[in-house]
């Protein structure tokens, strides 16, 4: 049965800056999140547009997964929206379908500071025994806040 988890995170960085940081995650995330990512490499495509496939290798400290391959389904820089599906790795054994969509928008404050990240995960559990993906949602929230902190300092 199809399920959906949603998350809304407010950050202090401007939307354009946060979006750029997310689009540069292949290089940036292993550098600023070494406790999570061993490496991220582009194995197909240009690394940013639809059709791109990235191989993400996680550190030993990340629960349940050692690697994931994700395929970019939608990449729209104008709308600051990206959507990707996990196509290989341990998550595929837990979830028959696993798609994440992220959109960054301006917060709409008078001073132009801040952005809102809308993160949605659509998934189908492989069985009833598979736990709810709470740890994935929590990790996403932490990643957006930590990326925001990094971008505000750099």
Rosetta constraint file for C-alpha pairs under 8 A:
AtomPair CA 1 CA 124 HARMONIC 5.62 0.50
AtomPair CA 1 CA 125 HARMONIC 7.16 0.50
AtomPair CA 2 CA 122 HARMONIC 7.05 0.50
AtomPair CA 2 CA 123 HARMONIC 5.78 0.50
AtomPair CA 2 CA 124 HARMONIC 4.78 0.50
AtomPair CA 2 CA 125 HARMONIC 7.76 0.50
AtomPair CA 3 CA 122 HARMONIC 5.79 0.50
AtomPair CA 3 CA 123 HARMONIC 5.36 0.50
AtomPair CA 3 CA 124 HARMONIC 6.05 0.50
AtomPair CA 4 CA 120 HARMONIC 6.97 0.50
AtomPair CA 4 CA 121 HARMONIC 5.59 0.50
AtomPair CA 4 CA 122 HARMONIC 4.53 0.50
AtomPair CA 4 CA 123 HARMONIC 6.32 0.50
AtomPair CA 5 CA 120 HARMONIC 5.75 0.50
AtomPair CA 5 CA 121 HARMONIC 5.16 0.50
AtomPair CA 5 CA 122 HARMONIC 6.62 0.50
AtomPair CA 5 CA 137 HARMONIC 7.69 0.50
AtomPair CA 6 CA 118 HARMONIC 7.47 0.50
AtomPair CA 6 CA 119 HARMONIC 5.80 0.50
AtomPair CA 6 CA 120 HARMONIC 4.48 0.50
AtomPair CA 6 CA 121 HARMONIC 6.41 0.50
AtomPair CA 7 CA 117 HARMONIC 7.97 0.50
AtomPair CA 7 CA 118 HARMONIC 6.01 0.50
AtomPair CA 7 CA 119 HARMONIC 5.09 0.50
AtomPair CA 7 CA 120 HARMONIC 6.35 0.50
AtomPair CA 7 CA 137 HARMONIC 7.23 0.50
AtomPair CA 7 CA 141 HARMONIC 7.50 0.50
AtomPair CA 8 CA 116 HARMONIC 6.83 0.50
AtomPair CA 8 CA 117 HARMONIC 5.64 0.50
AtomPair CA 8 CA 118 HARMONIC 4.77 0.50
AtomPair CA 8 CA 119 HARMONIC 6.30 0.50
AtomPair CA 9 CA 116 HARMONIC 5.71 0.50
AtomPair CA 9 CA 117 HARMONIC 5.07 0.50
AtomPair CA 9 CA 118 HARMONIC 6.70 0.50
AtomPair CA 9 CA 141 HARMONIC 6.71 0.50
AtomPair CA 9 CA 144 HARMONIC 7.34 0.50
AtomPair CA 9 CA 145 HARMONIC 7.84 0.50
AtomPair CA 10 CA 107 HARMONIC 7.70 0.50
AtomPair CA 10 CA 114 HARMONIC 7.17 0.50
AtomPair CA 10 CA 115 HARMONIC 5.89 0.50
AtomPair CA 10 CA 116 HARMONIC 4.55 0.50
AtomPair CA 10 CA 117 HARMONIC 6.32 0.50
AtomPair CA 11 CA 114 HARMONIC 5.46 0.50
AtomPair CA 11 CA 115 HARMONIC 5.34 0.50
AtomPair CA 11 CA 116 HARMONIC 6.23 0.50
AtomPair CA 11 CA 117 HARMONIC 7.68 0.50
AtomPair CA 11 CA 144 HARMONIC 7.73 0.50
AtomPair CA 11 CA 145 HARMONIC 6.67 0.50
AtomPair CA 11 CA 148 HARMONIC 6.20 0.50
AtomPair CA 12 CA 113 HARMONIC 6.30 0.50
AtomPair CA 12 CA 114 HARMONIC 4.09 0.50
AtomPair CA 12 CA 115 HARMONIC 6.39 0.50
AtomPair CA 12 CA 148 HARMONIC 6.72 0.50
AtomPair CA 12 CA 152 HARMONIC 7.76 0.50
AtomPair CA 13 CA 17 HARMONIC 6.42 0.50
AtomPair CA 13 CA 18 HARMONIC 6.07 0.50
AtomPair CA 13 CA 113 HARMONIC 6.56 0.50
AtomPair CA 13 CA 114 HARMONIC 4.93 0.50
AtomPair CA 13 CA 115 HARMONIC 6.31 0.50
AtomPair CA 13 CA 148 HARMONIC 5.90 0.50
AtomPair CA 13 CA 151 HARMONIC 6.96 0.50
AtomPair CA 13 CA 152 HARMONIC 6.32 0.50
AtomPair CA 14 CA 18 HARMONIC 6.30 0.50
AtomPair CA 14 CA 106 HARMONIC 6.95 0.50
AtomPair CA 14 CA 112 HARMONIC 7.24 0.50
AtomPair CA 14 CA 113 HARMONIC 5.42 0.50
AtomPair CA 14 CA 114 HARMONIC 4.77 0.50
AtomPair CA 14 CA 115 HARMONIC 5.56 0.50
AtomPair CA 15 CA 19 HARMONIC 5.96 0.50
AtomPair CA 15 CA 104 HARMONIC 6.07 0.50
AtomPair CA 15 CA 105 HARMONIC 5.78 0.50
AtomPair CA 15 CA 106 HARMONIC 5.28 0.50
AtomPair CA 15 CA 107 HARMONIC 7.85 0.50
AtomPair CA 15 CA 114 HARMONIC 6.59 0.50
AtomPair CA 15 CA 115 HARMONIC 4.83 0.50
AtomPair CA 15 CA 116 HARMONIC 7.47 0.50
AtomPair CA 16 CA 20 HARMONIC 6.14 0.50
AtomPair CA 17 CA 21 HARMONIC 6.28 0.50
AtomPair CA 17 CA 151 HARMONIC 7.49 0.50
AtomPair CA 18 CA 22 HARMONIC 6.27 0.50
AtomPair CA 18 CA 104 HARMONIC 7.69 0.50
AtomPair CA 18 CA 115 HARMONIC 7.86 0.50
AtomPair CA 18 CA 147 HARMONIC 7.69 0.50
AtomPair CA 18 CA 148 HARMONIC 6.81 0.50
AtomPair CA 18 CA 151 HARMONIC 7.31 0.50
AtomPair CA 19 CA 23 HARMONIC 6.12 0.50
AtomPair CA 19 CA 80 HARMONIC 6.37 0.50
AtomPair CA 19 CA 104 HARMONIC 6.51 0.50
AtomPair CA 20 CA 24 HARMONIC 6.18 0.50
AtomPair CA 21 CA 25 HARMONIC 6.27 0.50
AtomPair CA 21 CA 28 HARMONIC 7.30 0.50
AtomPair CA 21 CA 147 HARMONIC 7.53 0.50
AtomPair CA 21 CA 151 HARMONIC 7.54 0.50
AtomPair CA 23 CA 48 HARMONIC 6.82 0.50
AtomPair CA 24 CA 28 HARMONIC 5.85 0.50
AtomPair CA 25 CA 29 HARMONIC 4.96 0.50
AtomPair CA 25 CA 30 HARMONIC 7.96 0.50
AtomPair CA 26 CA 30 HARMONIC 7.49 0.50
AtomPair CA 26 CA 40 HARMONIC 5.22 0.50
AtomPair CA 26 CA 41 HARMONIC 6.31 0.50
AtomPair CA 26 CA 42 HARMONIC 7.55 0.50
AtomPair CA 26 CA 47 HARMONIC 7.65 0.50
AtomPair CA 27 CA 31 HARMONIC 7.02 0.50
AtomPair CA 27 CA 40 HARMONIC 7.15 0.50
AtomPair CA 28 CA 32 HARMONIC 6.21 0.50
AtomPair CA 29 CA 33 HARMONIC 5.36 0.50
AtomPair CA 29 CA 34 HARMONIC 7.55 0.50
AtomPair CA 29 CA 37 HARMONIC 6.94 0.50
AtomPair CA 29 CA 40 HARMONIC 7.94 0.50
AtomPair CA 30 CA 34 HARMONIC 5.15 0.50
AtomPair CA 30 CA 36 HARMONIC 7.49 0.50
AtomPair CA 30 CA 37 HARMONIC 4.94 0.50
AtomPair CA 30 CA 38 HARMONIC 6.12 0.50
AtomPair CA 30 CA 39 HARMONIC 5.62 0.50
AtomPair CA 30 CA 40 HARMONIC 6.92 0.50
AtomPair CA 32 CA 147 HARMONIC 7.94 0.50
AtomPair CA 32 CA 150 HARMONIC 7.60 0.50
AtomPair CA 33 CA 37 HARMONIC 6.17 0.50
AtomPair CA 34 CA 38 HARMONIC 6.47 0.50
AtomPair CA 34 CA 59 HARMONIC 7.87 0.50
AtomPair CA 35 CA 59 HARMONIC 6.44 0.50
AtomPair CA 35 CA 61 HARMONIC 6.96 0.50
AtomPair CA 36 CA 58 HARMONIC 5.64 0.50
AtomPair CA 36 CA 59 HARMONIC 5.34 0.50
AtomPair CA 36 CA 61 HARMONIC 6.88 0.50
AtomPair CA 36 CA 62 HARMONIC 6.10 0.50
AtomPair CA 37 CA 56 HARMONIC 7.24 0.50
AtomPair CA 37 CA 57 HARMONIC 6.01 0.50
AtomPair CA 37 CA 58 HARMONIC 4.53 0.50
AtomPair CA 37 CA 59 HARMONIC 5.57 0.50
AtomPair CA 38 CA 56 HARMONIC 7.78 0.50
AtomPair CA 38 CA 57 HARMONIC 5.32 0.50
AtomPair CA 38 CA 58 HARMONIC 5.25 0.50
AtomPair CA 38 CA 59 HARMONIC 5.42 0.50
AtomPair CA 39 CA 56 HARMONIC 5.97 0.50
AtomPair CA 39 CA 57 HARMONIC 5.24 0.50
AtomPair CA 39 CA 58 HARMONIC 7.13 0.50
AtomPair CA 40 CA 54 HARMONIC 6.67 0.50
AtomPair CA 40 CA 55 HARMONIC 5.65 0.50
AtomPair CA 40 CA 56 HARMONIC 4.47 0.50
AtomPair CA 40 CA 57 HARMONIC 6.31 0.50
AtomPair CA 41 CA 54 HARMONIC 5.51 0.50
AtomPair CA 41 CA 55 HARMONIC 5.31 0.50
AtomPair CA 41 CA 56 HARMONIC 6.64 0.50
AtomPair CA 42 CA 46 HARMONIC 7.33 0.50
AtomPair CA 42 CA 47 HARMONIC 5.41 0.50
AtomPair CA 42 CA 52 HARMONIC 7.20 0.50
AtomPair CA 42 CA 53 HARMONIC 6.02 0.50
AtomPair CA 42 CA 54 HARMONIC 4.40 0.50
AtomPair CA 42 CA 55 HARMONIC 6.35 0.50
AtomPair CA 43 CA 52 HARMONIC 7.62 0.50
AtomPair CA 43 CA 53 HARMONIC 5.63 0.50
AtomPair CA 43 CA 54 HARMONIC 5.55 0.50
AtomPair CA 43 CA 55 HARMONIC 6.59 0.50
AtomPair CA 44 CA 51 HARMONIC 7.50 0.50
AtomPair CA 44 CA 52 HARMONIC 5.24 0.50
AtomPair CA 44 CA 53 HARMONIC 4.91 0.50
AtomPair CA 44 CA 54 HARMONIC 7.04 0.50
AtomPair CA 45 CA 49 HARMONIC 7.32 0.50
AtomPair CA 45 CA 51 HARMONIC 6.26 0.50
AtomPair CA 45 CA 52 HARMONIC 4.31 0.50
AtomPair CA 45 CA 53 HARMONIC 6.57 0.50
AtomPair CA 46 CA 52 HARMONIC 6.22 0.50
AtomPair CA 47 CA 52 HARMONIC 5.49 0.50
AtomPair CA 47 CA 53 HARMONIC 7.24 0.50
AtomPair CA 47 CA 54 HARMONIC 7.18 0.50
AtomPair CA 48 CA 52 HARMONIC 6.35 0.50
AtomPair CA 48 CA 72 HARMONIC 7.62 0.50
AtomPair CA 48 CA 75 HARMONIC 7.08 0.50
AtomPair CA 49 CA 72 HARMONIC 6.79 0.50
AtomPair CA 49 CA 74 HARMONIC 7.30 0.50
AtomPair CA 49 CA 75 HARMONIC 5.48 0.50
AtomPair CA 50 CA 71 HARMONIC 7.75 0.50
AtomPair CA 50 CA 72 HARMONIC 4.91 0.50
AtomPair CA 50 CA 73 HARMONIC 5.00 0.50
AtomPair CA 50 CA 74 HARMONIC 5.15 0.50
AtomPair CA 50 CA 75 HARMONIC 5.66 0.50
AtomPair CA 51 CA 71 HARMONIC 6.21 0.50
AtomPair CA 51 CA 72 HARMONIC 5.42 0.50
AtomPair CA 51 CA 73 HARMONIC 6.17 0.50
AtomPair CA 52 CA 71 HARMONIC 5.66 0.50
AtomPair CA 52 CA 72 HARMONIC 5.29 0.50
AtomPair CA 53 CA 69 HARMONIC 6.63 0.50
AtomPair CA 53 CA 70 HARMONIC 5.55 0.50
AtomPair CA 53 CA 71 HARMONIC 4.38 0.50
AtomPair CA 53 CA 72 HARMONIC 6.38 0.50
AtomPair CA 54 CA 69 HARMONIC 5.54 0.50
AtomPair CA 54 CA 70 HARMONIC 5.41 0.50
AtomPair CA 54 CA 71 HARMONIC 6.58 0.50
AtomPair CA 55 CA 67 HARMONIC 7.14 0.50
AtomPair CA 55 CA 68 HARMONIC 5.95 0.50
AtomPair CA 55 CA 69 HARMONIC 4.56 0.50
AtomPair CA 55 CA 70 HARMONIC 6.72 0.50
AtomPair CA 56 CA 67 HARMONIC 5.41 0.50
AtomPair CA 56 CA 68 HARMONIC 5.24 0.50
AtomPair CA 56 CA 69 HARMONIC 6.17 0.50
AtomPair CA 56 CA 70 HARMONIC 7.89 0.50
AtomPair CA 57 CA 66 HARMONIC 5.97 0.50
AtomPair CA 57 CA 67 HARMONIC 4.40 0.50
AtomPair CA 57 CA 68 HARMONIC 6.75 0.50
AtomPair CA 58 CA 62 HARMONIC 6.39 0.50
AtomPair CA 58 CA 65 HARMONIC 6.98 0.50
AtomPair CA 58 CA 66 HARMONIC 5.04 0.50
AtomPair CA 58 CA 67 HARMONIC 5.62 0.50
AtomPair CA 59 CA 66 HARMONIC 6.86 0.50
AtomPair CA 60 CA 66 HARMONIC 7.18 0.50
AtomPair CA 62 CA 66 HARMONIC 7.48 0.50
AtomPair CA 64 CA 90 HARMONIC 7.25 0.50
AtomPair CA 65 CA 89 HARMONIC 7.34 0.50
AtomPair CA 65 CA 90 HARMONIC 5.59 0.50
AtomPair CA 65 CA 91 HARMONIC 7.03 0.50
AtomPair CA 66 CA 89 HARMONIC 7.55 0.50
AtomPair CA 66 CA 90 HARMONIC 7.32 0.50
AtomPair CA 67 CA 89 HARMONIC 5.45 0.50
AtomPair CA 67 CA 90 HARMONIC 7.06 0.50
AtomPair CA 68 CA 86 HARMONIC 6.65 0.50
AtomPair CA 68 CA 87 HARMONIC 7.49 0.50
AtomPair CA 68 CA 88 HARMONIC 5.57 0.50
AtomPair CA 68 CA 89 HARMONIC 4.38 0.50
AtomPair CA 68 CA 90 HARMONIC 7.00 0.50
AtomPair CA 68 CA 91 HARMONIC 7.28 0.50
AtomPair CA 69 CA 86 HARMONIC 5.73 0.50
AtomPair CA 69 CA 87 HARMONIC 5.55 0.50
AtomPair CA 69 CA 88 HARMONIC 4.90 0.50
AtomPair CA 69 CA 89 HARMONIC 6.31 0.50
AtomPair CA 70 CA 84 HARMONIC 6.18 0.50
AtomPair CA 70 CA 85 HARMONIC 5.42 0.50
AtomPair CA 70 CA 86 HARMONIC 4.30 0.50
AtomPair CA 70 CA 87 HARMONIC 5.62 0.50
AtomPair CA 70 CA 88 HARMONIC 7.20 0.50
AtomPair CA 71 CA 84 HARMONIC 5.30 0.50
AtomPair CA 71 CA 85 HARMONIC 5.30 0.50
AtomPair CA 71 CA 86 HARMONIC 6.36 0.50
AtomPair CA 71 CA 87 HARMONIC 6.66 0.50
AtomPair CA 72 CA 82 HARMONIC 7.33 0.50
AtomPair CA 72 CA 83 HARMONIC 5.98 0.50
AtomPair CA 72 CA 84 HARMONIC 4.24 0.50
AtomPair CA 72 CA 85 HARMONIC 6.62 0.50
AtomPair CA 73 CA 82 HARMONIC 7.60 0.50
AtomPair CA 73 CA 83 HARMONIC 5.45 0.50
AtomPair CA 73 CA 84 HARMONIC 5.03 0.50
AtomPair CA 73 CA 85 HARMONIC 6.90 0.50
AtomPair CA 74 CA 81 HARMONIC 7.45 0.50
AtomPair CA 74 CA 82 HARMONIC 5.34 0.50
AtomPair CA 74 CA 83 HARMONIC 4.96 0.50
AtomPair CA 74 CA 84 HARMONIC 6.88 0.50
AtomPair CA 75 CA 80 HARMONIC 7.88 0.50
AtomPair CA 75 CA 81 HARMONIC 5.97 0.50
AtomPair CA 75 CA 82 HARMONIC 4.50 0.50
AtomPair CA 75 CA 83 HARMONIC 6.60 0.50
AtomPair CA 76 CA 80 HARMONIC 5.72 0.50
AtomPair CA 76 CA 81 HARMONIC 5.16 0.50
AtomPair CA 76 CA 82 HARMONIC 6.29 0.50
AtomPair CA 77 CA 81 HARMONIC 6.45 0.50
AtomPair CA 79 CA 103 HARMONIC 7.42 0.50
AtomPair CA 79 CA 104 HARMONIC 7.87 0.50
AtomPair CA 80 CA 103 HARMONIC 5.56 0.50
AtomPair CA 80 CA 104 HARMONIC 5.46 0.50
AtomPair CA 80 CA 105 HARMONIC 7.20 0.50
AtomPair CA 81 CA 101 HARMONIC 7.21 0.50
AtomPair CA 81 CA 102 HARMONIC 5.65 0.50
AtomPair CA 81 CA 103 HARMONIC 4.29 0.50
AtomPair CA 81 CA 104 HARMONIC 6.64 0.50
AtomPair CA 82 CA 101 HARMONIC 5.73 0.50
AtomPair CA 82 CA 102 HARMONIC 5.42 0.50
AtomPair CA 82 CA 103 HARMONIC 6.56 0.50
AtomPair CA 83 CA 99 HARMONIC 7.01 0.50
AtomPair CA 83 CA 100 HARMONIC 5.54 0.50
AtomPair CA 83 CA 101 HARMONIC 4.11 0.50
AtomPair CA 83 CA 102 HARMONIC 6.29 0.50
AtomPair CA 84 CA 99 HARMONIC 5.59 0.50
AtomPair CA 84 CA 100 HARMONIC 5.50 0.50
AtomPair CA 84 CA 101 HARMONIC 6.56 0.50
AtomPair CA 85 CA 97 HARMONIC 7.63 0.50
AtomPair CA 85 CA 98 HARMONIC 5.63 0.50
AtomPair CA 85 CA 99 HARMONIC 4.25 0.50
AtomPair CA 85 CA 100 HARMONIC 6.42 0.50
AtomPair CA 86 CA 91 HARMONIC 7.38 0.50
AtomPair CA 86 CA 92 HARMONIC 6.98 0.50
AtomPair CA 86 CA 97 HARMONIC 7.72 0.50
AtomPair CA 86 CA 98 HARMONIC 5.70 0.50
AtomPair CA 86 CA 99 HARMONIC 6.49 0.50
AtomPair CA 87 CA 92 HARMONIC 6.70 0.50
AtomPair CA 88 CA 92 HARMONIC 5.83 0.50
AtomPair CA 89 CA 93 HARMONIC 7.65 0.50
AtomPair CA 90 CA 94 HARMONIC 6.98 0.50
AtomPair CA 91 CA 95 HARMONIC 5.95 0.50
AtomPair CA 91 CA 98 HARMONIC 7.93 0.50
AtomPair CA 92 CA 96 HARMONIC 6.03 0.50
AtomPair CA 92 CA 97 HARMONIC 7.45 0.50
AtomPair CA 92 CA 98 HARMONIC 7.63 0.50
AtomPair CA 93 CA 126 HARMONIC 6.76 0.50
AtomPair CA 94 CA 125 HARMONIC 6.03 0.50
AtomPair CA 94 CA 126 HARMONIC 5.25 0.50
AtomPair CA 94 CA 127 HARMONIC 7.48 0.50
AtomPair CA 94 CA 130 HARMONIC 6.08 0.50
AtomPair CA 95 CA 123 HARMONIC 6.33 0.50
AtomPair CA 95 CA 124 HARMONIC 5.36 0.50
AtomPair CA 95 CA 125 HARMONIC 4.39 0.50
AtomPair CA 95 CA 126 HARMONIC 4.85 0.50
AtomPair CA 96 CA 123 HARMONIC 7.17 0.50
AtomPair CA 96 CA 124 HARMONIC 5.37 0.50
AtomPair CA 96 CA 125 HARMONIC 6.04 0.50
AtomPair CA 96 CA 126 HARMONIC 5.34 0.50
AtomPair CA 97 CA 122 HARMONIC 7.46 0.50
AtomPair CA 97 CA 123 HARMONIC 4.98 0.50
AtomPair CA 97 CA 124 HARMONIC 5.19 0.50
AtomPair CA 97 CA 125 HARMONIC 7.60 0.50
AtomPair CA 98 CA 121 HARMONIC 7.04 0.50
AtomPair CA 98 CA 122 HARMONIC 5.89 0.50
AtomPair CA 98 CA 123 HARMONIC 4.46 0.50
AtomPair CA 98 CA 124 HARMONIC 6.86 0.50
AtomPair CA 99 CA 121 HARMONIC 5.64 0.50
AtomPair CA 99 CA 122 HARMONIC 5.21 0.50
AtomPair CA 99 CA 123 HARMONIC 6.35 0.50
AtomPair CA 100 CA 119 HARMONIC 7.09 0.50
AtomPair CA 100 CA 120 HARMONIC 5.60 0.50
AtomPair CA 100 CA 121 HARMONIC 4.40 0.50
AtomPair CA 100 CA 122 HARMONIC 6.39 0.50
AtomPair CA 101 CA 118 HARMONIC 8.00 0.50
AtomPair CA 101 CA 119 HARMONIC 5.79 0.50
AtomPair CA 101 CA 120 HARMONIC 5.20 0.50
AtomPair CA 101 CA 121 HARMONIC 6.47 0.50
AtomPair CA 102 CA 117 HARMONIC 6.88 0.50
AtomPair CA 102 CA 118 HARMONIC 5.65 0.50
AtomPair CA 102 CA 119 HARMONIC 4.54 0.50
AtomPair CA 102 CA 120 HARMONIC 6.49 0.50
AtomPair CA 103 CA 117 HARMONIC 5.80 0.50
AtomPair CA 103 CA 118 HARMONIC 5.21 0.50
AtomPair CA 103 CA 119 HARMONIC 6.65 0.50
AtomPair CA 104 CA 115 HARMONIC 6.67 0.50
AtomPair CA 104 CA 116 HARMONIC 5.72 0.50
AtomPair CA 104 CA 117 HARMONIC 4.61 0.50
AtomPair CA 104 CA 118 HARMONIC 6.39 0.50
AtomPair CA 105 CA 115 HARMONIC 5.59 0.50
AtomPair CA 105 CA 116 HARMONIC 5.30 0.50
AtomPair CA 105 CA 117 HARMONIC 6.59 0.50
AtomPair CA 106 CA 112 HARMONIC 7.52 0.50
AtomPair CA 106 CA 113 HARMONIC 7.95 0.50
AtomPair CA 106 CA 114 HARMONIC 6.48 0.50
AtomPair CA 106 CA 115 HARMONIC 4.50 0.50
AtomPair CA 106 CA 116 HARMONIC 6.22 0.50
AtomPair CA 107 CA 112 HARMONIC 7.42 0.50
AtomPair CA 107 CA 113 HARMONIC 7.16 0.50
AtomPair CA 107 CA 114 HARMONIC 5.34 0.50
AtomPair CA 107 CA 115 HARMONIC 4.38 0.50
AtomPair CA 107 CA 116 HARMONIC 5.56 0.50
AtomPair CA 108 CA 112 HARMONIC 6.52 0.50
AtomPair CA 108 CA 114 HARMONIC 7.94 0.50
AtomPair CA 108 CA 115 HARMONIC 7.87 0.50
AtomPair CA 109 CA 113 HARMONIC 6.41 0.50
AtomPair CA 109 CA 114 HARMONIC 7.40 0.50
AtomPair CA 117 CA 144 HARMONIC 7.86 0.50
AtomPair CA 125 CA 130 HARMONIC 6.26 0.50
AtomPair CA 126 CA 130 HARMONIC 6.92 0.50
AtomPair CA 133 CA 137 HARMONIC 6.56 0.50
AtomPair CA 134 CA 138 HARMONIC 6.14 0.50
AtomPair CA 135 CA 139 HARMONIC 6.00 0.50
AtomPair CA 136 CA 140 HARMONIC 6.16 0.50
AtomPair CA 137 CA 141 HARMONIC 6.30 0.50
AtomPair CA 138 CA 142 HARMONIC 6.24 0.50
AtomPair CA 139 CA 143 HARMONIC 6.01 0.50
AtomPair CA 140 CA 144 HARMONIC 6.29 0.50
AtomPair CA 141 CA 145 HARMONIC 6.37 0.50
AtomPair CA 142 CA 146 HARMONIC 5.97 0.50
AtomPair CA 143 CA 147 HARMONIC 5.88 0.50
AtomPair CA 144 CA 148 HARMONIC 6.09 0.50
AtomPair CA 145 CA 149 HARMONIC 6.28 0.50
AtomPair CA 146 CA 150 HARMONIC 6.18 0.50
AtomPair CA 147 CA 151 HARMONIC 6.10 0.50
AtomPair CA 148 CA 152 HARMONIC 6.13 0.50
AtomPair CA 149 CA 153 HARMONIC 6.50 0.50
AtomPair CA 150 CA 154 HARMONIC 6.20 0.50
